[in-house]
Each structure stands twice: as structure tokens, then as C-alpha cells.
């Protein structure tokens, strides 16, 4: 047999070595929508927890629509136009509509990349499309602090001052926030750096409930819900896609309720129970666009941790076509390599604000503390690879055979879709 691991814009074909007993971990079969655009229009006409958008938008003079940045394969090309057309039909003036790329602290998406991200020339020609810049003080409004943990809440003024606030995005497992989408597109999506670096500090990241598929008790999720309250509420259009990027579910309405309905849908497919752990786990960073950087690759490392036996080998493939990630992240990784996992943790443990992108390096400590992490990529030269803090793999098949021999165990788990599938060990 051949296992196809998502890699770049295609896949990496891996033939398990002789004697291997492969266990391929994939989403449960997911139905897809026969008429995606019809389903989107239906969701706008029959939202969750609010009147139809056409009715709700009447008399409003402005709208801010948040979209995820280029690291998420969100089907913007399917829903942005019908969403904007509904607003225009309701009487919202074209010049009052903003589409804002919720970059968080990621780099902006511009020029050809912005065209790819939006996916519809009509949108770019009809309304303003711009990037959020988290470090620009003048772009943000201070809404106070959360009650639970005292996080300073500063959000992009274009969202805060809009009559209609609409977040859009993809709902999938997320290794910190439980599930992506909904409230997460607001914070960290269009939050100020002060807000982001507070609820991405080491205490939040180290919390046992700040994990894949966990919402109850998750401190990030709880802060995000409080931030939505301070904003005065919002709407959300949430999408779920299958492994071929086809639309499987769309929900629209009040941001919390509509997001939870999408979460209830994806849970049934993305969370996969297994009755054992493995000494060898082979996974991916879910291919393009998530595997453009090593920064995003860490999500793929954390995803299958529950089925990696202590001391086992975690082999991950990721194209890393844009290299490591931001200069801030490179600096965090340099400190990891220089100080080692324990020394790096000691250096961040008491900081009230994380350095930008430092939290991703902290999350890499999780797989490093369970077993040996090994990476196959053709996107990093040897000098740059040294900053990853993991071992290099030149041939995935050979690496699997070495792991099987090292552990004297022929059972190997393959997770082709990386962080979009979360395997759970159940006794």
C-alpha cells in the first residue's frame, strides 16, 4: 500500500517498509454539500439566534467582515460575494463595507496573495479589503479588561465602530484554543499585540485545557468569549471542509451559538478514538497553506500526541516553502536550541507577556517532552534547519524502518491530514 501525506499543494507518497503494520488515522467519512452556494445563502436567510441577515442589516450604515489570513484554507470565494450582496441589498452602502484580514500577529497578505486569499475579483472591486496590523496603536480601541483574568482588550477600530460585525472562518481542531473559527477570528485575529501577547503567555499555553478539541475550561476560549461580550456581540459565518477542501458544513448567526453548532458538526469527524498508542507516528502539517512555514508545522506535531507512546518517534512532513516564519519566531527558536527545552521554559515561565510568536516554540516543548521529533522537508537549508530543534529526515520510508527497528515494533500510525485530525487514546 501507499500512504499519501498532505504536503505542499499535493501529497507525499510513502510506501511503508517491509514488515510494517500500518494504521491509517483519517477523519470519519464526512458528507459534503451538493450545493455549497445554495447552503450559504440559506444560512444567511435562516441564521442561528438572530433574524435573517437581509432584515437585520436594514438601516445599517457600515459593516466589517473579518476573514482569516492566508494560513487557513477558508473557502472565501464561496461566501464573501453572497454575504456582501446581501448587505448591499439591505441598503448598507458599498463605501461602508470593509473586509479585514484577521492577521493577528502574522504578516499581512498583499498583492497576488491577497487576490488568492479573497478568491473573487468582484469582492476586491466592490468593497475595501485591508489587513489588520496588531502593532499599530492608532488602529485599535481599548475596551477595558476581561473580568476573569484581567486581560487588556484592544481591538481593531474598524470592527469596533462598524454597525455590523461579522467574523468568518474555518472551524477545525486548534491546539491551543480547542477549535478555530468564530470568536478566535476576533481575538487574536484583530486584537492589538498587547492583548495577544497576554493571553498567549506561558501560563495560558501551559494550562492543561489549552488543547486540541477542548472548549470547557479552556482559558483561551473563556477569554475570547469575554472579549466578544466587551465588543457587544457579533455575527459569524463558520465553515467546515473535508480533506479535499470541499464545503461540508456552513453555519451563520450569533457568533457563539453559530460557532458551537459548527464545532458539534466537526467533532463527529475530526476526533478519532484508538485503543492503543504507537512507538512510531507519521504525520503531516496538513499541506498548503498550513505547511508554508515551520511555525505552523508545530500544530502537526501536537495533534497526534495522545497516541504517541512515551519515548516514541514522531515523524512529520512539512514543505516549509516560506521557511521558518517571522523573525520573532526565529529568535524564539534560536533560544530553544541554545538553552534546551528546560532552559527555554525557565526563561518564559514568569513573563506576563509573551514575546511575539514565542508561544509556538513553547508548544513545541510538548512533543519534545514525549518522544523524538523528526522532520522531512525540502524547504529549509541545513543552516536554517538547525533552528528547528528537531532531527532531519531525508527519506521517510527509511526513518520509519529505523524507528520500527529501534523499538522492535512494526505497528505504525499514519495521520495523513495532520492537525485536522486529532486521534485520542482510549483504554
C-alpha positions in Angstrom: 0.0 0.0 0.0 1.0 3.7 -0.4 0.1 6.3 2.2 -0.3 9.9 0.8 0.6 12.5 3.4 -0.6 16.0 2.6 2.4 18.0 1.6 2.6 21.4 -0.1 0.0 21.7 -2.8 -0.1 17.9 -3.3 0.9 15.0 -1.2 4.0 12.9 -0.4 3.7 9.3 -1.3 5.1 7.0 1.4 5.4 3.2 1.0 5.6 1.6 4.4 8.7 -0.6 4.7 8.6 -4.3 4.7 7.0 -5.8 7.8 5.3 -2.6 8.7 1.7 -2.9 10.1 0.2 0.5 9.2 -2.7 2.0 10.9 -4.0 5.0 8.9 -5.9 7.5 11.0 -8.3 9.6 9.0 -11.4 11.6 9.6 -14.6 9.6 9.8 -16.3 9.7 6.4 -17.7 13.3 6.0 -20.6 14.2 3.8 -20.1 17.3 1.6 -22.7 19.8 0.5 -24.2 19.2 -3.0 -24.9 22.9 -3.4 -22.4 24.9 -1.4 -23.5 28.4 -2.6 -27.2 27.5 -2.0 -26.3 26.3 1.5 -24.5 29.6 2.2 -27.5 31.7 1.0 -29.8 29.5 3.1 -27.7 30.1 6.2 -27.8 33.9 5.6 -31.6 33.7 5.3 -32.1 31.4 8.3 -29.4 32.3 10.8 -28.9 30.9 14.3 -30.0 33.2 17.2 -30.9 36.2 15.1 -33.2 37.5 12.3 -32.3 36.9 8.6 -29.3 39.0 7.6 -31.3 40.9 5.0 -33.7 42.0 7.7 -31.0 42.5 10.4 -28.9 44.7 8.1 -31.6 47.2 7.1 -30.9 50.7 8.2 -27.2 49.9 9.0 -24.5 52.2 7.5 -21.4 50.1 8.0 -20.2 46.6 8.2 -16.8 44.9 8.9 -16.3 41.4 7.7 -13.3 39.6 9.1 -11.6 36.9 7.1 -8.7 34.6 8.1 -5.2 35.1 6.7 -3.5 33.0 4.1 -2.5 30.3 6.5 -6.1 28.9 6.6 -7.8 27.2 3.5 -11.1 29.1 4.1 -13.4 29.0 1.1 -13.8 32.8 0.9 -14.5 32.5 -2.8 -17.8 30.8 -2.0 -19.3 33.1 0.7 -17.9 36.6 0.5 -19.9 37.7 -2.5 -23.3 36.4 -1.3 -22.6 37.9 2.1 -21.7 41.3 0.6 -24.6 41.2 -1.9 -27.0 40.6 1.0 -25.6 43.7 2.8 -25.9 45.8 -0.3 -29.5 44.6 -0.9 -30.3 45.6 2.6 -29.1 49.1 1.9 -25.7 49.1 3.5 -23.6 51.5 1.3 -20.8 49.9 -0.6 -18.3 52.5 0.9 -19.4 51.5 4.3 -18.3 47.8 3.9 -14.8 46.7 5.0 -13.3 43.2 4.5 -10.5 43.0 7.1 -7.8 40.3 7.0 -7.6 39.0 10.6 -3.8 38.5 10.7 -3.3 38.5 14.4 0.4 39.0 14.7 1.1 37.2 11.4 2.5 39.1 8.4 0.0 40.9 6.1 -1.4 39.3 2.9 -0.9 41.6 -0.1 -0.9 41.8 -3.9 -1.2 38.4 -5.6 -1.5 36.7 -2.2 -4.5 38.9 -1.3 -6.1 38.1 -4.6 -5.6 34.4 -3.9 -7.0 34.8 -0.3 -10.1 36.6 -1.3 -10.7 34.3 -4.3 -13.2 36.6 -6.1 -12.2 39.7 -8.1 -15.7 41.1 -7.7 -15.1 41.5 -3.9 -11.8 43.3 -4.5 -13.5 45.6 -7.0 -16.6 46.3 -4.9 -15.5 46.9 -1.3 -12.4 47.8 0.7 -10.1 45.0 1.6 -7.3 45.6 4.1 -5.0 43.9 6.5 -5.1 44.2 10.3 -1.8 45.4 11.9 -1.6 44.4 15.6 1.2 46.8 16.5 -0.4 49.9 15.1 -1.7 51.7 18.3 -3.9 54.2 16.4 -5.9 51.4 14.7 -7.2 50.0 18.0 -9.8 50.8 20.6 -9.4 50.0 24.3 -12.5 48.1 25.6 -11.2 47.6 29.1 -10.2 44.3 30.7 -11.7 40.8 31.0 -13.3 40.1 34.4 -11.8 36.6 34.8 -8.1 37.2 34.1 -7.8 40.9 33.6 -6.6 40.8 30.0 -6.4 44.2 28.4 -8.8 44.2 25.4 -7.8 46.3 22.4 -9.5 45.6 19.1 -9.2 47.0 15.6 -11.3 50.2 15.4 -12.8 49.2 12.0 -14.5 46.2 13.7 -15.4 48.1 16.9 -17.0 51.0 15.2 -18.9 49.0 12.5 -22.7 48.7 12.8 -22.5 45.1 11.7 -19.6 42.9 12.9 -19.2 39.7 11.0 -16.4 37.1 11.6 -15.9 34.4 9.0 -13.6 31.4 9.1 -12.8 27.7 9.2 -13.8 25.5 12.2 -11.2 22.8 12.8 -9.2 21.4 15.8 -6.9 24.0 17.2 -4.0 23.0 19.5 -4.4 26.0 21.9 -8.0 27.2 21.5 -9.7 23.9 21.2 -11.4 24.7 17.9 -10.6 27.6 15.4 -13.2 30.0 14.0 -15.9 32.1 15.5 -14.6 34.1 18.4 -11.0 33.3 17.6 -11.2 35.4 14.4 -11.8 38.4 16.6 -9.1 37.6 19.2 -6.4 37.1 18.3 -7.5 37.8 14.7 -7.9 41.6 15.0 -6.6 42.2 18.5 -3.8 44.5 19.5 -0.4 43.0 20.2 -0.8 43.7 23.9 -4.0 41.6 24.1 -2.5 38.8 22.0 0.8 38.5 24.0 -1.2 38.5 27.2 -3.4 35.5 26.5 -0.6 33.7 24.7 1.7 33.9 27.6 3.3 30.9 29.1 0.7 30.4 31.8 -2.2 30.3 29.3 -0.2 28.0 27.0 0.8 25.6 29.8 -2.8 25.2 31.0 -3.9 21.5 30.6 -7.2 22.6 29.0 -5.4 24.8 26.4 -5.5 21.9 24.0 -7.0 20.4 20.8 -10.8 19.9 20.8 -11.2 21.3 24.4 -13.6 24.2 25.0 -14.8 23.6 28.5 -12.3 25.1 30.9 -10.0 26.3 28.1 -8.6 29.6 29.3 -8.1 31.0 25.8 -11.7 30.1 24.8 -13.0 31.7 28.0 -11.1 34.9 27.4 -12.3 35.0 23.8 -15.9 34.7 24.9 -15.4 37.6 27.4 -13.8 39.7 24.6 -16.9 39.1 22.4 -19.1 40.4 25.3 -16.9 43.5 25.7 -17.3 44.1 22.0 -21.1 44.0 22.3 -21.5 40.8 20.3 -21.0 39.9 16.7 -22.1 37.5 14.0 -20.1 34.7 12.4 -20.2 32.7 9.3 -18.4 29.3 10.0 -17.3 26.7 7.5 -16.1 23.1 7.7 -14.3 21.5 4.8 -13.2 17.9 4.1 -9.7 16.7 3.2 -10.2 17.7 -0.4 -11.2 21.3 0.7 -14.9 20.7 -0.2 -17.5 22.5 1.9 -19.2 20.1 4.3 -21.0 22.5 6.7 -21.8 26.2 6.9 -23.5 28.0 9.8 -24.3 31.6 10.2 -25.7 33.7 13.1 -24.9 34.9 16.5 -21.2 34.3 16.9 -21.2 32.0 19.9 -24.2 29.8 19.0 -23.3 29.5 15.3 -19.7 28.6 16.2 -20.8 25.9 18.6 -23.1 24.4 16.0 -20.2 24.1 13.6 -18.0 22.6 16.4 -20.7 20.0 17.1 -20.5 19.0 13.4 -16.8 18.7 13.0 -16.3 16.9 16.3 -18.0 13.9 14.9 -15.4 13.5 12.2 -12.1 15.1 13.4 -11.9 13.3 16.7 -10.9 9.7 16.2 -10.6 7.2 19.1 -7.9 4.5 19.1 -7.4 1.8 21.7 -3.6 1.9 21.8 -0.5 4.1 21.5 2.3 3.7 18.9 6.0 3.9 19.2 6.1 5.3 15.6 3.7 8.0 14.5 4.0 9.6 11.0 2.0 12.7 10.3 1.9 15.9 8.3 1.3 19.7 8.6 -1.9 19.3 6.5 -0.3 20.6 3.3 -0.8 24.1 1.7 -1.3 26.6 3.1 -0.7 25.5 6.6 2.7 24.0 5.9 4.2 27.1 4.3 6.2 27.7 7.4 7.8 25.7 10.2 5.9 27.9 12.6 2.6 26.3 11.6 4.2 22.9 11.4 4.2 22.7 15.2 0.4 22.2 15.1 1.0 18.9 13.2 3.4 17.8 15.9 1.0 18.4 18.7 -2.1 16.9 17.0 -1.3 13.2 17.4 0.5 13.4 20.8 -2.2 11.4 22.6 -1.3 8.3 20.6 2.5 8.6 20.7 3.9 6.3 23.3 6.5 7.8 25.7 9.9 7.7 24.1 8.5 7.0 20.7 9.3 8.6 17.3 7.1 11.4 15.8 7.9 11.8 12.1 6.3 14.8 10.4 6.4 16.1 6.8 6.0 19.7 6.0 7.0 21.7 2.9 8.1 24.9 4.8 8.1 26.6 1.4 8.4 30.0 3.1 11.0 28.9 5.6 10.8 29.2 9.4 8.3 32.1 9.8 8.7 35.5 11.3 12.0 37.0 12.6 10.4 36.9 16.1 9.8 33.2 15.8 13.3 32.6 14.5 14.6 34.3 17.6 12.5 32.2 19.9 13.7 29.0 18.2 17.3 30.2 18.5 16.8 30.5 22.2 15.3 27.0 22.3 18.3 25.5 20.6 20.7 27.5 22.7 19.0 26.9 26.1 17.4 23.5 25.5 13.7 22.7 26.4 14.1 23.2 30.2 16.2 26.3 29.9 13.7 27.8 27.4 10.8 27.1 29.7 12.7 28.7 32.6 13.2 31.8 30.5 9.5 32.3 29.8 7.7 30.8 32.8 7.1 34.1 34.7 6.6 36.6 31.9 3.2 38.4 31.9 3.5 39.0 28.1 4.9 36.5 25.7 7.3 37.7 23.0 5.7 37.7 19.6 5.4 34.1 18.3 7.2 32.7 21.3 4.2 30.7 22.2 4.7 28.4 19.2 8.1 27.5 20.5 6.6 26.8 23.9 4.0 24.4 22.2 6.9 22.6 20.5 8.1 21.6 24.0 5.1 19.3 24.3 6.1 16.8 21.6 9.8 17.1 22.6 8.9 16.0 26.1 7.1 12.9 24.9 9.5 11.5 22.3 11.9 12.1 19.5 10.7 14.5 16.8 11.9 14.1 13.2 11.1 16.3 10.2 11.1 15.8 6.5 11.1 19.0 4.4 12.6 20.3 1.3 12.0 24.0 2.3 14.8 24.5 4.8 18.5 24.6 4.1 20.9 23.0 6.5 21.7 26.1 8.4 18.1 27.1 8.8 17.1 23.6 9.8 19.3 23.8 12.8 16.9 26.3 14.3 14.0 23.8 14.3 15.5 21.9 17.3 14.4 18.6 15.8 16.1 15.9 13.8 16.2 15.9 10.0 14.8 13.1 7.9 16.0 12.6 4.3 13.8 9.6 3.5 10.5 9.0 5.3 10.5 5.3 4.5 14.0 4.8 5.9 13.1 6.8 9.0 10.1 4.6 9.6 12.2 1.4 9.2 14.8 2.8 11.7 12.0 3.6 14.2 10.5 0.1 13.8 13.9 -1.4 14.5 14.7 0.9 17.4 11.5 0.0 19.2 11.2 -3.6 17.9 7.6 -2.7 17.0 6.1 -3.0 13.5 2.9 -1.1 14.3 3.0 2.4 12.8 0.3 5.1 12.9 -0.1 7.4 9.8 -2.1 10.6 10.1 -2.1 12.0 6.6 -4.1 15.2 7.3 -2.0 16.3 10.2 -3.6 18.7 12.7 -7.1 18.5 11.1 -7.5 15.0 12.6 -7.0 14.5 16.4 -6.6 10.9 17.4 -7.4 10.0 21.1 -6.2 7.1 23.1 -9.0 5.4 24.9 -8.4 2.5 27.3 
